[in-house]
Amino acid sequence: MELNDEFFSERRVAELESLIQGYQASYYNGEAEISDAEFDLLWDELKALAPNSLVLAKIGADSVDGFPKAAHIIPMGSQEKAADADEFRAWANKTAALAYLVQFKLDGASLELQYENGRLVRAVTRGDGVIGDDITLNARRMSGVVTNLRVPFFGGVRGEALLPRETWKSKYSVKANCRNAANGVMRRKDGAGCEDLVLVCYDASAIGNDSFFKDELDKVIWLKEQGFFIAETKEFTDVESVVAYHVEIAEKRRDLPFDIDGLVVKDKVINMGDLRRARPERQIAFKFALETAYSVVRGIEWSESGATYTPVAIIDPVRLAGTTVRRASLANSGILRSLGLKIGSVVSVVKRGEIIPKIESLAPPGALPEEQEKSEIVFPSTCSVCGIPLIDEGSRLFCPNPDCPKLLLHRLQKWVKTLDIHEIGDKLIRQLFDSSCVRYIHDLYSLTVDELAEFERMGEISAAKVIRNIRIPRKLTLAVFITGFDFDGIGEMAMEKVVRAGFDTLEKLRLASIEDLAAVYGLGEITGKAIVDGLRESSLEMDAVISAGVISIAPPPEKKLPLAGLSFCFTGELASMKRAEAAERVKTLGGSVKSSVVKGLSYLVTNTPESGSSKNKKARELGAPVIGEREFLTLFEEATQNEKNTREKQKQGELWA
């Protein structure tokens, strides 16, 4: 791999990780910014570029604060995805199932109903896949929620809370789509609007009884008998019939009363070990293709952000995903070249979420009448601000001048945004910069009220307020401090990896070589060089910022994990995960795992705490608490939340002096 390609790859991985984490949080908190199909594209791209990324290992996002937390009975992990028929066939060939159960992939808000002796006791949102929000009162108001089953069932029922399209149009059209509206409504503290939601179910699991259902079809039949609305379900014995059904439903889905975004295909045979995985292998989401439109490229504009120049295509207006599109992203100059794009080319355009359309490829022959005359695209050769020749690395076109005014302005904007300094918007930053009053970050900390009051529409009172916000003493984590200096391609996540690797003070970081940093897991030589070069170029400015006495770097936190000093022993089978997985979770938070009940054991975890097993007896004799799986998950969630809160405080970088 050439260095240029490696550099682009690392930059793109950091960008994808940041986007995915942000979109996961917005999705699970009820305000999804992009469609599932668009999210899948980002996920698949990250998986291809960085299959070991820690972001891919995360199941979901954090639950919304304000509701009680509860553990799932059925793990709400993520599914493998097939973007087209060939990917589905490859999965099916590997799975080699004798029969497939195929259901609509419902596009709403995931919910698990929990029953004790056939009575509904809890309704839990997806949360992080293991722990979610208890919204039982809201769920009881939804259509399709059965509060009393016809049998004494102990276990969970999983479904999707859906908002009918007609209801969305008449009452919730301010939301981007039905899924966003459903997520928002079901989490309302007062429960208002939950009566508009319909729960459609597709899965069930009995606690402590893996043989309760004969197979996946038996689950669906049982759900229907208990009075649940069920997802449309069909059984197929050959792969091509599933592919044909996928085509049929893709054409009909616009006429359905609810949104769906694909099919879920499962091996008909129940495999509990597989179902307890974070990403089960014997089921797959067979997704529908993105909506595509064809248009003609009429021109190229170059968007300038910091040092980087990014091409944006001007196209003939087309309707796409409910909006009129006139501009489409091309990501970078390398993609523009690889497509062989010219002015006048006919292109395929897809919607990157609710905002950003993207040119996916040249359109297939005959998509639109071809125009005879085409012209080459002209690439900018010099910086529009400082006039320095641009460097074209293929995957990136940028100005190399470290003193380019455009770069300095972008760094100021990045610093203010990173620290979230109130009362300073981009307009004021530009005014300060254009007047040469503030050119570098450290200039902010010598700015006076009198200087600021001279600016239009400012005045002494407003100026004093701005200065007061600038001079609030802040202790920043090292990762946040470095991120604020806007090293090209280096985000906070990359810097956190560096800090965790032991380069946890500015002094240690400055002494690190490119080789030292390149050896950090998940980075590489180009990222290491970018950090070393950035530190060298910004060294004097960093010292000046610290010398101003307003900003300081917090010392490395003590690495005491929340379960440190606690020991656990697991016995019997767990419902939500394998014992080995539970043991790994304990170890990640500093706890230890024992294979037997020993003196000093903190907890014995079992789903049969009332039994007379030898481990239970010994635990009681030694005074070790015997807890159930749900209690363990609650304890683990509290420890995880405590650690997360600590990290968030450090990340925010605003520990008031």
PALUMGU-871181 format. One record per residue (C-alpha): x, y, z; residue number from 1; residue in one letter. Coordinates in steps of 0.25 Angstrom, whole numbers, plus 5000, padded with zeros to 4 digits. Layout:
SITE   c1   c2   c3   n res
SITE    X    Y    Z NUM   a
...
***
This chain:
SITE   c1   c2   c3   n res
SITE 5000 5000 5000   1   m
SITE 5005 5014 4997   2   e
SITE 5007 5024 5008   3   l
SITE 4996 5033 5001   4   n
SITE 4986 5022 5001   5   d
SITE 4990 5018 5016   6   e
SITE 4988 5032 5020   7   f
SITE 4975 5033 5013   8   f
SITE 4970 5020 5019   9   s
SITE 4974 5024 5034  10   e
SITE 4967 5038 5032  11   r
SITE 4955 5031 5026  12   r
SITE 4954 5021 5038  13   v
SITE 4955 5032 5048  14   a
SITE 4944 5039 5041  15   e
SITE 4935 5026 5039  16   l
SITE 4937 5023 5054  17   e
SITE 4932 5037 5058  18   s
SITE 4920 5037 5049  19   l
SITE 4916 5023 5053  20   i
SITE 4917 5026 5068  21   q
SITE 4909 5039 5066  22   g
SITE 4898 5032 5057  23   y
SITE 4897 5021 5067  24   q
SITE 4894 5030 5078  25   a
SITE 4884 5038 5071  26   s
SITE 4877 5025 5066  27   y
SITE 4875 5019 5079  28   y
SITE 4871 5032 5086  29   n
SITE 4860 5034 5076  30   g
SITE 4865 5044 5066  31   e
SITE 4872 5036 5055  32   a
SITE 4879 5045 5045  33   e
SITE 4880 5035 5034  34   i
SITE 4873 5023 5029  35   s
SITE 4877 5009 5032  36   d
SITE 4882 5007 5018  37   a
SITE 4891 5019 5019  38   e
SITE 4896 5014 5033  39   f
SITE 4899 5001 5027  40   d
SITE 4908 5007 5016  41   l
SITE 4916 5014 5027  42   l
SITE 4917 5001 5035  43   w
SITE 4921 4992 5023  44   d
SITE 4932 5002 5019  45   e
SITE 4938 5003 5033  46   l
SITE 4937 4988 5033  47   k
SITE 4945 4987 5020  48   a
SITE 4955 4997 5024  49   l
SITE 4957 4993 5039  50   a
SITE 4951 4980 5043  51   p
SITE 4956 4981 5057  52   n
SITE 4951 4994 5060  53   s
SITE 4946 4995 5074  54   l
SITE 4934 5003 5069  55   v
SITE 4929 4990 5061  56   l
SITE 4929 4982 5074  57   a
SITE 4919 4992 5080  58   k
SITE 4905 4986 5080  59   i
SITE 4897 4999 5081  60   g
SITE 4896 5012 5088  61   a
SITE 4893 5017 5102  62   d
SITE 4879 5017 5108  63   s
SITE 4872 5030 5110  64   v
SITE 4874 5035 5124  65   d
SITE 4861 5037 5132  66   g
SITE 4855 5023 5131  67   f
SITE 4859 5011 5140  68   p
SITE 4869 5002 5134  69   k
SITE 4866 4987 5132  70   a
SITE 4874 4975 5126  71   a
SITE 4869 4968 5113  72   h
SITE 4865 4954 5113  73   i
SITE 4867 4953 5098  74   i
SITE 4880 4959 5094  75   p
SITE 4877 4970 5085  76   m
SITE 4890 4969 5076  77   g
SITE 4892 4974 5062  78   s
SITE 4890 4965 5050  79   q
SITE 4899 4962 5038  80   e
SITE 4895 4969 5026  81   k
SITE 4894 4965 5011  82   a
SITE 4893 4977 5002  83   a
SITE 4890 4969 4989  84   d
SITE 4886 4956 4984  85   a
SITE 4901 4951 4983  86   d
SITE 4904 4954 4997  87   e
SITE 4891 4947 5002  88   f
SITE 4895 4935 4993  89   r
SITE 4909 4934 4999  90   a
SITE 4903 4935 5013  91   w
SITE 4893 4924 5010  92   a
SITE 4903 4915 5004  93   n
SITE 4912 4916 5017  94   k
SITE 4899 4914 5025  95   t
SITE 4894 4902 5017  96   a
SITE 4881 4902 5025  97   a
SITE 4870 4891 5021  98   l
SITE 4859 4902 5022  99   a
SITE 4859 4917 5023 100   y
SITE 4849 4926 5031 101   l
SITE 4847 4939 5024 102   v
SITE 4841 4951 5031 103   q
SITE 4839 4966 5028 104   f
SITE 4850 4974 5034 105   k
SITE 4842 4984 5041 106   l
SITE 4847 4999 5042 107   d
SITE 4843 5004 5056 108   g
SITE 4847 5004 5070 109   a
SITE 4852 4991 5076 110   s
SITE 4845 4986 5089 111   l
SITE 4845 4974 5098 112   e
SITE 4833 4970 5106 113   l
SITE 4837 4962 5119 114   q
SITE 4827 4952 5125 115   y
SITE 4826 4945 5138 116   e
SITE 4816 4934 5139 117   n
SITE 4809 4939 5127 118   g
SITE 4808 4953 5133 119   r
SITE 4815 4966 5126 120   l
SITE 4824 4971 5137 121   v
SITE 4834 4979 5128 122   r
SITE 4836 4986 5114 123   a
SITE 4850 4989 5111 124   v
SITE 4856 4997 5100 125   t
SITE 4868 4993 5092 126   r
SITE 4878 5002 5099 127   g
SITE 4892 4996 5098 128   d
SITE 4887 4982 5094 129   g
SITE 4888 4977 5108 130   v
SITE 4882 4988 5117 131   i
SITE 4871 4997 5112 132   g
SITE 4860 5006 5118 133   d
SITE 4848 5001 5125 134   d
SITE 4836 5008 5118 135   i
SITE 4826 4998 5123 136   t
SITE 4815 5009 5125 137   l
SITE 4817 5014 5111 138   n
SITE 4817 5000 5105 139   a
SITE 4803 4997 5112 140   r
SITE 4797 5008 5103 141   r
SITE 4802 5002 5090 142   m
SITE 4793 4993 5081 143   s
SITE 4798 4979 5080 144   g
SITE 4804 4978 5094 145   v
SITE 4798 4966 5102 146   v
SITE 4798 4968 5117 147   t
SITE 4793 4954 5120 148   n
SITE 4797 4942 5112 149   l
SITE 4789 4929 5111 150   r
SITE 4800 4921 5117 151   v
SITE 4809 4922 5129 152   p
SITE 4821 4927 5121 153   f
SITE 4834 4932 5128 154   f
SITE 4842 4939 5117 155   g
SITE 4843 4950 5107 156   g
SITE 4836 4954 5094 157   v
SITE 4843 4963 5084 158   r
SITE 4836 4972 5074 159   g
SITE 4836 4986 5067 160   e
SITE 4828 4998 5071 161   a
SITE 4823 5004 5058 162   l
SITE 4816 5016 5054 163   l
SITE 4807 5014 5042 164   p
SITE 4810 5023 5030 165   r
SITE 4796 5029 5030 166   e
SITE 4798 5033 5045 167   t
SITE 4811 5039 5042 168   w
SITE 4806 5047 5031 169   k
SITE 4794 5053 5039 170   s
SITE 4801 5055 5052 171   k
SITE 4816 5054 5052 172   y
SITE 4821 5058 5039 173   s
SITE 4830 5068 5045 174   v
SITE 4839 5056 5048 175   k
SITE 4848 5051 5037 176   a
SITE 4841 5038 5036 177   n
SITE 4832 5028 5043 178   c
SITE 4844 5021 5051 179   r
SITE 4849 5034 5057 180   n
SITE 4835 5038 5061 181   a
SITE 4833 5024 5067 182   a
SITE 4846 5025 5075 183   n
SITE 4842 5039 5080 184   g
SITE 4828 5035 5084 185   v
SITE 4831 5023 5092 186   m
SITE 4841 5030 5101 187   r
SITE 4832 5041 5105 188   r
SITE 4831 5043 5120 189   k
SITE 4816 5045 5120 190   d
SITE 4814 5034 5110 191   g
SITE 4806 5043 5101 192   a
SITE 4804 5038 5087 193   g
SITE 4808 5023 5090 194   c
SITE 4794 5019 5087 195   e
SITE 4798 5022 5072 196   d
SITE 4808 5012 5072 197   l
SITE 4806 4997 5068 198   v
SITE 4815 4986 5073 199   l
SITE 4818 4975 5063 200   v
SITE 4826 4963 5069 201   c
SITE 4835 4953 5063 202   y
SITE 4843 4946 5073 203   d
SITE 4842 4939 5087 204   a
SITE 4851 4932 5097 205   s
SITE 4847 4925 5110 206   a
SITE 4856 4926 5122 207   i
SITE 4864 4914 5126 208   g
SITE 4857 4905 5115 209   n
SITE 4863 4905 5102 210   d
SITE 4854 4894 5097 211   s
SITE 4841 4902 5099 212   f
SITE 4840 4904 5084 213   f
SITE 4842 4893 5074 214   k
SITE 4847 4903 5063 215   d
SITE 4847 4917 5058 216   e
SITE 4833 4915 5052 217   l
SITE 4827 4909 5064 218   d
SITE 4831 4923 5071 219   k
SITE 4823 4930 5061 220   v
SITE 4811 4921 5062 221   i
SITE 4812 4922 5078 222   w
SITE 4812 4937 5077 223   l
SITE 4800 4938 5068 224   k
SITE 4793 4928 5078 225   e
SITE 4796 4938 5090 226   q
SITE 4789 4949 5083 227   g
SITE 4801 4957 5077 228   f
SITE 4802 4964 5064 229   f
SITE 4813 4956 5056 230   i
SITE 4822 4960 5045 231   a
SITE 4819 4954 5032 232   e
SITE 4826 4941 5031 233   t
SITE 4829 4931 5020 234   k
SITE 4836 4918 5019 235   e
SITE 4846 4914 5008 236   f
SITE 4854 4902 5005 237   t
SITE 4863 4908 4994 238   d
SITE 4871 4920 4993 239   v
SITE 4866 4925 4979 240   e
SITE 4852 4926 4984 241   s
SITE 4856 4935 4995 242   v
SITE 4863 4944 4985 243   v
SITE 4851 4944 4977 244   a
SITE 4842 4948 4989 245   y
SITE 4852 4959 4992 246   h
SITE 4850 4965 4978 247   v
SITE 4835 4963 4980 248   e
SITE 4834 4970 4993 249   i
SITE 4844 4981 4989 250   a
SITE 4834 4985 4978 251   e
SITE 4822 4985 4988 252   k
SITE 4828 4991 5000 253   r
SITE 4823 5005 4997 254   r
SITE 4809 5000 4998 255   d
SITE 4810 4994 5012 256   l
SITE 4804 5001 5024 257   p
SITE 4818 5001 5031 258   f
SITE 4832 5004 5027 259   d
SITE 4841 4992 5025 260   i
SITE 4855 4992 5020 261   d
SITE 4858 4978 5016 262   g
SITE 4855 4964 5020 263   l
SITE 4861 4956 5032 264   v
SITE 4865 4942 5027 265   v
SITE 4867 4931 5038 266   k
SITE 4871 4916 5039 267   d
SITE 4858 4910 5043 268   k
SITE 4865 4901 5053 269   v
SITE 4867 4908 5066 270   i
SITE 4882 4910 5070 271   n
SITE 4882 4916 5084 272   m
SITE 4897 4917 5084 273   g
SITE 4897 4925 5072 274   d
SITE 4885 4934 5076 275   l
SITE 4893 4938 5088 276   r
SITE 4904 4944 5080 277   r
SITE 4906 4959 5079 278   a
SITE 4904 4957 5063 279   r
SITE 4897 4943 5061 280   p
SITE 4903 4936 5049 281   e
SITE 4890 4928 5045 282   r
SITE 4881 4939 5042 283   q
SITE 4884 4951 5033 284   i
SITE 4877 4964 5029 285   a
SITE 4875 4964 5014 286   f
SITE 4874 4979 5011 287   k
SITE 4867 4986 5000 288   f
SITE 4875 4995 4991 289   a
SITE 4876 5010 4993 290   l
SITE 4867 5018 4985 291   e
SITE 4875 5023 4972 292   t
SITE 4873 5034 4963 293   a
SITE 4880 5038 4950 294   y
SITE 4885 5052 4946 295   s
SITE 4895 5059 4938 296   v
SITE 4908 5066 4944 297   v
SITE 4908 5081 4939 298   r
SITE 4920 5086 4948 299   g
SITE 4929 5083 4959 300   i
SITE 4931 5093 4971 301   e
SITE 4942 5091 4981 302   w
SITE 4938 5092 4996 303   s
SITE 4950 5097 5004 304   e
SITE 4951 5092 5019 305   s
SITE 4964 5096 5026 306   g
SITE 4975 5091 5016 307   a
SITE 4966 5081 5009 308   t
SITE 4959 5083 4995 309   y
SITE 4947 5074 4993 310   t
SITE 4939 5073 4980 311   p
SITE 4924 5075 4979 312   v
SITE 4917 5072 4967 313   a
SITE 4906 5081 4961 314   i
SITE 4895 5073 4955 315   i
SITE 4882 5074 4948 316   d
SITE 4871 5074 4958 317   p
SITE 4865 5061 4962 318   v
SITE 4855 5056 4972 319   r
SITE 4862 5046 4982 320   l
SITE 4856 5041 4995 321   a
SITE 4846 5052 4996 322   g
SITE 4855 5064 4993 323   t
SITE 4860 5071 4980 324   t
SITE 4875 5069 4979 325   v
SITE 4884 5079 4971 326   r
SITE 4898 5076 4978 327   r
SITE 4904 5063 4981 328   a
SITE 4917 5059 4988 329   s
SITE 4929 5052 4982 330   l
SITE 4937 5050 4995 331   a
SITE 4951 5053 4989 332   n
SITE 4959 5056 4977 333   s
SITE 4963 5041 4976 334   g
SITE 4949 5036 4974 335   i
SITE 4946 5047 4964 336   l
SITE 4957 5041 4956 337   r
SITE 4954 5027 4958 338   s
SITE 4940 5029 4953 339   l
SITE 4945 5035 4940 340   g
SITE 4935 5046 4942 341   l
SITE 4934 5058 4932 342   k
SITE 4925 5070 4931 343   i
SITE 4913 5064 4924 344   g
SITE 4914 5050 4930 345   s
SITE 4901 5043 4933 346   v
SITE 4903 5038 4948 347   v
SITE 4895 5029 4958 348   s
SITE 4892 5038 4971 349   v
SITE 4888 5032 4984 350   v
SITE 4884 5039 4997 351   k
SITE 4894 5039 5008 352   r
SITE 4884 5041 5020 353   g
SITE 4874 5052 5020 354   e
SITE 4884 5063 5015 355   i
SITE 4896 5058 5007 356   i
SITE 4894 5052 4993 357   p
SITE 4906 5045 4987 358   k
SITE 4910 5041 4973 359   i
SITE 4911 5025 4974 360   e
SITE 4916 5022 4960 361   s
SITE 4914 5025 4945 362   l
SITE 4899 5022 4941 363   a
SITE 4897 5009 4934 364   p
SITE 4896 5010 4918 365   p
SITE 4882 5016 4914 366   g
SITE 4879 5021 4928 367   a
SITE 4877 5035 4921 368   l
SITE 4880 5040 4907 369   p
SITE 4895 5042 4906 370   e
SITE 4900 5056 4902 371   e
SITE 4911 5056 4891 372   q
SITE 4920 5067 4896 373   e
SITE 4927 5065 4909 374   k
SITE 4938 5073 4915 375   s
SITE 4949 5070 4925 376   e
SITE 4948 5074 4940 377   i
SITE 4959 5085 4943 378   v
SITE 4965 5082 4957 379   f
SITE 4970 5094 4965 380   p
SITE 4985 5096 4965 381   s
SITE 4988 5107 4975 382   t
SITE 4982 5110 4989 383   c
SITE 4971 5121 4987 384   s
SITE 4976 5128 4999 385   v
SITE 4991 5128 5000 386   c
SITE 4994 5124 4985 387   g
SITE 5003 5112 4989 388   i
SITE 5003 5101 4979 389   p
SITE 4993 5090 4984 390   l
SITE 4998 5076 4987 391   i
SITE 4990 5065 4980 392   d
SITE 4992 5051 4987 393   e
SITE 4980 5045 4979 394   g
SITE 4972 5042 4991 395   s
SITE 4974 5057 4996 396   r
SITE 4976 5070 4990 397   l
SITE 4981 5080 5000 398   f
SITE 4989 5093 5003 399   c
SITE 5003 5090 5010 400   p
SITE 5005 5104 5015 401   n
SITE 5005 5103 5031 402   p
SITE 5003 5118 5031 403   d
SITE 4992 5118 5021 404   c
SITE 4981 5128 5027 405   p
SITE 4970 5118 5023 406   k
SITE 4977 5107 5031 407   l
SITE 4979 5117 5043 408   l
SITE 4965 5121 5043 409   l
SITE 4960 5107 5043 410   h
SITE 4969 5104 5055 411   r
SITE 4963 5115 5063 412   l
SITE 4949 5110 5059 413   q
SITE 4953 5096 5063 414   k
SITE 4959 5100 5077 415   w
SITE 4946 5108 5080 416   v
SITE 4937 5097 5076 417   k
SITE 4945 5086 5083 418   t
SITE 4945 5094 5096 419   l
SITE 4931 5099 5094 420   d
SITE 4934 5113 5097 421   i
SITE 4920 5120 5098 422   h
SITE 4917 5133 5092 423   e
SITE 4927 5132 5081 424   i
SITE 4922 5128 5067 425   g
SITE 4928 5126 5054 426   d
SITE 4924 5140 5050 427   k
SITE 4932 5147 5062 428   l
SITE 4944 5138 5060 429   i
SITE 4945 5142 5046 430   r
SITE 4944 5157 5050 431   q
SITE 4955 5155 5060 432   l
SITE 4963 5148 5050 433   f
SITE 4961 5157 5038 434   d
SITE 4965 5169 5047 435   s
SITE 4978 5162 5051 436   s
SITE 4973 5163 5066 437   c
SITE 4973 5148 5067 438   v
SITE 4982 5140 5058 439   r
SITE 4986 5129 5067 440   y
SITE 4980 5121 5078 441   i
SITE 4988 5128 5089 442   h
SITE 4983 5141 5084 443   d
SITE 4970 5138 5089 444   l
SITE 4975 5139 5104 445   y
SITE 4982 5152 5102 446   s
SITE 4969 5158 5096 447   l
SITE 4963 5170 5104 448   t
SITE 4949 5176 5106 449   v
SITE 4953 5189 5100 450   d
SITE 4959 5182 5088 451   e
SITE 4946 5174 5086 452   l
SITE 4936 5185 5089 453   a
SITE 4941 5192 5077 454   e
SITE 4935 5182 5068 455   f
SITE 4921 5185 5061 456   e
SITE 4909 5181 5070 457   r
SITE 4918 5177 5081 458   m
SITE 4918 5188 5092 459   g
SITE 4925 5187 5106 460   e
SITE 4915 5178 5113 461   i
SITE 4915 5167 5102 462   s
SITE 4930 5168 5100 463   a
SITE 4932 5166 5115 464   a
SITE 4923 5154 5114 465   k
SITE 4931 5148 5103 466   v
SITE 4944 5150 5110 467   i
SITE 4939 5144 5123 468   r
SITE 4935 5131 5115 469   n
SITE 4949 5131 5108 470   i
SITE 4956 5132 5122 471   r
SITE 4948 5121 5129 472   i
SITE 4959 5112 5135 473   p
SITE 4959 5099 5128 474   r
SITE 4966 5086 5131 475   k
SITE 4966 5078 5118 476   l
SITE 4970 5063 5116 477   t
SITE 4982 5062 5107 478   l
SITE 4974 5056 5096 479   a
SITE 4965 5068 5096 480   v
SITE 4976 5078 5096 481   f
SITE 4983 5072 5084 482   i
SITE 4970 5070 5077 483   t
SITE 4967 5085 5078 484   g
SITE 4980 5089 5070 485   f
SITE 4974 5082 5058 486   d
SITE 4985 5073 5053 487   f
SITE 4981 5069 5039 488   d
SITE 4974 5055 5040 489   g
SITE 4976 5053 5055 490   i
SITE 4963 5052 5063 491   g
SITE 4960 5051 5078 492   e
SITE 4958 5036 5076 493   m
SITE 4972 5034 5070 494   a
SITE 4978 5043 5082 495   m
SITE 4971 5034 5092 496   e
SITE 4978 5022 5087 497   k
SITE 4991 5029 5088 498   v
SITE 4988 5033 5102 499   v
SITE 4984 5019 5106 500   r
SITE 4997 5013 5100 501   a
SITE 5005 5021 5111 502   g
SITE 5008 5034 5104 503   f
SITE 4999 5041 5114 504   d
SITE 5006 5054 5117 505   t
SITE 5010 5065 5107 506   l
SITE 5025 5063 5111 507   e
SITE 5024 5048 5107 508   k
SITE 5017 5051 5095 509   l
SITE 5027 5061 5090 510   r
SITE 5038 5051 5092 511   l
SITE 5031 5040 5084 512   a
SITE 5036 5036 5071 513   s
SITE 5029 5033 5058 514   i
SITE 5032 5018 5061 515   e
SITE 5027 5019 5075 516   d
SITE 5013 5025 5071 517   l
SITE 5012 5016 5059 518   a
SITE 5013 5004 5068 519   a
SITE 5000 5008 5075 520   v
SITE 4989 4998 5072 521   y
SITE 4980 5004 5061 522   g
SITE 4989 5015 5056 523   l
SITE 5001 5014 5047 524   g
SITE 5013 5021 5041 525   e
SITE 5005 5032 5034 526   i
SITE 4997 5035 5046 527   t
SITE 5010 5035 5055 528   g
SITE 5016 5045 5046 529   k
SITE 5004 5054 5045 530   a
SITE 5005 5055 5061 531   i
SITE 5020 5057 5061 532   v
SITE 5019 5068 5051 533   d
SITE 5007 5074 5057 534   g
SITE 5014 5075 5071 535   l
SITE 5027 5081 5065 536   r
SITE 5019 5091 5057 537   e
SITE 5010 5095 5069 538   s
SITE 5020 5094 5080 539   s
SITE 5022 5109 5082 540   l
SITE 5007 5112 5081 541   e
SITE 5004 5101 5091 542   m
SITE 5014 5106 5101 543   d
SITE 5008 5120 5099 544   a
SITE 4994 5115 5102 545   v
SITE 4998 5108 5114 546   i
SITE 5006 5120 5119 547   s
SITE 4994 5129 5118 548   a
SITE 4989 5122 5131 549   g
SITE 4975 5119 5126 550   v
SITE 4977 5105 5120 551   i
SITE 4984 5093 5127 552   s
SITE 4985 5079 5124 553   i
SITE 4979 5069 5134 554   a
SITE 4989 5059 5139 555   p
SITE 4987 5044 5135 556   p
SITE 4975 5038 5143 557   p
SITE 4977 5027 5152 558   e
SITE 4974 5014 5145 559   k
SITE 4965 5008 5156 560   k
SITE 4954 5001 5149 561   l
SITE 4940 5000 5155 562   p
SITE 4940 4985 5158 563   l
SITE 4955 4985 5163 564   a
SITE 4956 4976 5176 565   g
SITE 4943 4968 5173 566   l
SITE 4942 4954 5169 567   s
SITE 4931 4946 5162 568   f
SITE 4928 4931 5160 569   c
SITE 4918 4927 5150 570   f
SITE 4910 4914 5151 571   t
SITE 4899 4908 5142 572   g
SITE 4894 4914 5129 573   e
SITE 4892 4929 5126 574   l
SITE 4880 4933 5118 575   a
SITE 4886 4946 5111 576   s
SITE 4900 4941 5108 577   m
SITE 4910 4930 5110 578   k
SITE 4918 4929 5123 579   r
SITE 4931 4932 5116 580   a
SITE 4925 4945 5111 581   e
SITE 4921 4949 5125 582   a
SITE 4935 4946 5130 583   a
SITE 4941 4955 5119 584   e
SITE 4932 4966 5123 585   r
SITE 4936 4965 5138 586   v
SITE 4951 4965 5134 587   k
SITE 4949 4978 5125 588   t
SITE 4945 4985 5137 589   l
SITE 4956 4980 5146 590   g
SITE 4949 4969 5153 591   g
SITE 4954 4955 5154 592   s
SITE 4947 4941 5151 593   v
SITE 4948 4929 5160 594   k
SITE 4945 4915 5155 595   s
SITE 4940 4910 5168 596   s
SITE 4934 4916 5181 597   v
SITE 4946 4921 5190 598   v
SITE 4947 4929 5202 599   k
SITE 4946 4944 5200 600   g
SITE 4938 4942 5187 601   l
SITE 4930 4954 5184 602   s
SITE 4918 4948 5177 603   y
SITE 4913 4935 5172 604   l
SITE 4904 4937 5159 605   v
SITE 4894 4927 5156 606   t
SITE 4880 4926 5150 607   n
SITE 4876 4916 5161 608   t
SITE 4879 4923 5174 609   p
SITE 4869 4916 5181 610   e
SITE 4874 4902 5178 611   s
SITE 4882 4893 5187 612   g
SITE 4894 4891 5178 613   s
SITE 4908 4889 5184 614   s
SITE 4913 4903 5180 615   k
SITE 4900 4910 5185 616   n
SITE 4902 4903 5199 617   k
SITE 4917 4906 5199 618   k
SITE 4915 4921 5196 619   a
SITE 4905 4922 5207 620   r
SITE 4914 4915 5217 621   e
SITE 4925 4925 5213 622   l
SITE 4916 4937 5213 623   g
SITE 4917 4940 5199 624   a
SITE 4905 4947 5193 625   p
SITE 4897 4938 5183 626   v
SITE 4891 4947 5172 627   i
SITE 4883 4944 5159 628   g
SITE 4887 4948 5145 629   e
SITE 4878 4960 5145 630   r
SITE 4885 4965 5158 631   e
SITE 4898 4963 5151 632   f
SITE 4894 4970 5139 633   l
SITE 4889 4982 5147 634   t
SITE 4902 4982 5155 635   l
SITE 4910 4981 5143 636   f
SITE 4902 4993 5136 637   e
SITE 4904 5002 5148 638   e
SITE 4919 4999 5148 639   a
SITE 4920 5002 5133 640   t
SITE 4912 5015 5135 641   q
SITE 4921 5019 5146 642   n
SITE 4933 5017 5137 643   e
SITE 4926 5024 5125 644   k
SITE 4923 5036 5134 645   n
SITE 4937 5037 5138 646   t
SITE 4942 5037 5124 647   r
SITE 4931 5047 5119 648   e
SITE 4936 5057 5130 649   k
SITE 4950 5055 5125 650   q
SITE 4946 5056 5111 651   k
SITE 4938 5069 5113 652   q
SITE 4951 5075 5118 653   g
SITE 4943 5085 5127 654   e
SITE 4947 5083 5141 655   l
SITE 4946 5096 5147 656   w
SITE 4957 5102 5155 657   a
***
